[in-house]
Amino acid sequence: MEIAKKDGDLDVEGRALGNLGSTNEAIGEYDKAIAYLKKSLTIARSIGDRARECSTLESLATVYEASKVYQEALDCNQKSHIFIFRRVFR
């Protein structure tokens, strides 16, 4: 991730942050997972990667649900489902 950051490769940096988020979720470090996933989401939005934005929102929803922050989980799920709906029914 540091190399991607140094090179300004936001795509790779965003993927690395998403992977770190998923890894932290798997070991129960939900606060860290949320922080990494939010950074990944910001990058996905900044580079216009709508597919990664959607998958990151779904990952955030899963982490929020696991950490019993249900309103945030619902919000993230709704945003990702709206994205999918728009892509399918264009």
C-alpha positions as CSV (number, residue, x, y, z in Angstrom):
1,M,0.0,0.0,0.0
2,E,2.8,2.4,0.8
3,I,4.3,1.9,-2.7
4,A,0.9,2.6,-4.3
5,K,0.5,5.7,-2.1
6,K,4.0,6.9,-3.1
7,D,3.3,6.3,-6.8
8,G,-0.1,8.0,-6.5
9,D,-1.9,4.8,-7.6
10,L,-5.3,5.3,-6.0
11,D,-6.7,2.2,-7.6
12,V,-4.2,-0.1,-5.9
13,E,-4.3,1.9,-2.7
14,G,-8.1,1.6,-2.5
15,R,-8.0,-2.1,-3.1
16,A,-5.3,-2.5,-0.4
17,L,-7.4,-0.5,2.1
18,G,-10.4,-2.7,1.3
19,N,-8.4,-5.8,1.9
20,L,-7.2,-4.5,5.2
21,G,-10.8,-3.7,6.1
22,S,-11.9,-7.3,5.3
23,T,-9.0,-8.7,7.2
24,N,-9.8,-6.7,10.3
25,E,-13.4,-7.7,10.1
26,A,-12.4,-11.3,10.0
27,I,-10.5,-11.0,13.2
28,G,-13.2,-9.0,14.9
29,E,-11.4,-5.6,14.8
30,Y,-14.6,-3.8,13.6
31,D,-13.5,-0.2,14.4
32,K,-10.3,-0.7,12.3
33,A,-12.2,-2.5,9.6
34,I,-14.7,0.5,9.3
35,A,-11.8,3.0,9.2
36,Y,-10.1,1.1,6.4
37,L,-13.3,0.6,4.4
38,K,-14.3,4.2,4.7
39,K,-10.9,5.2,3.3
40,S,-11.4,2.7,0.5
41,L,-14.9,4.0,-0.2
42,T,-13.5,7.6,-0.4
43,I,-11.0,6.5,-3.0
44,A,-13.5,4.5,-5.0
45,R,-15.7,7.6,-5.2
46,S,-12.8,9.9,-6.0
47,I,-11.7,7.8,-9.0
48,G,-15.3,7.0,-10.1
49,D,-15.1,3.2,-9.5
50,R,-18.8,2.6,-9.0
51,A,-18.4,-1.2,-8.7
52,R,-15.9,-0.9,-5.9
53,E,-18.0,1.7,-4.3
54,C,-20.9,-0.7,-4.2
55,S,-18.9,-3.6,-2.9
56,T,-17.3,-1.5,-0.3
57,L,-20.7,-0.3,0.9
58,E,-21.8,-3.9,1.2
59,S,-18.7,-4.7,3.2
60,L,-19.3,-1.7,5.5
61,A,-22.9,-2.9,6.0
62,T,-21.6,-6.3,7.1
63,V,-19.2,-4.8,9.5
64,Y,-21.7,-2.4,11.0
65,E,-24.2,-5.3,11.4
66,A,-21.5,-7.4,13.2
67,S,-20.8,-4.5,15.5
68,K,-24.5,-3.9,16.1
69,V,-24.6,-0.5,14.5
70,Y,-27.8,-1.4,12.7
71,Q,-28.8,2.0,11.3
72,E,-25.4,2.4,9.6
73,A,-25.7,-1.1,8.3
74,L,-29.1,-0.4,6.8
75,D,-27.9,2.9,5.3
76,C,-25.0,1.2,3.6
77,N,-27.1,-1.7,2.3
78,Q,-29.7,0.7,0.9
79,K,-27.0,2.7,-0.9
80,S,-25.5,-0.4,-2.5
81,H,-28.9,-1.7,-3.5
82,I,-29.9,1.6,-5.1
83,F,-26.6,1.4,-7.1
84,I,-27.3,-2.1,-8.3
85,F,-30.9,-1.2,-9.1
86,R,-29.8,1.7,-11.2
87,R,-27.2,-0.4,-13.1
88,V,-29.6,-3.2,-13.9
89,F,-32.6,-1.0,-14.9
90,R,-30.9,1.7,-17.0
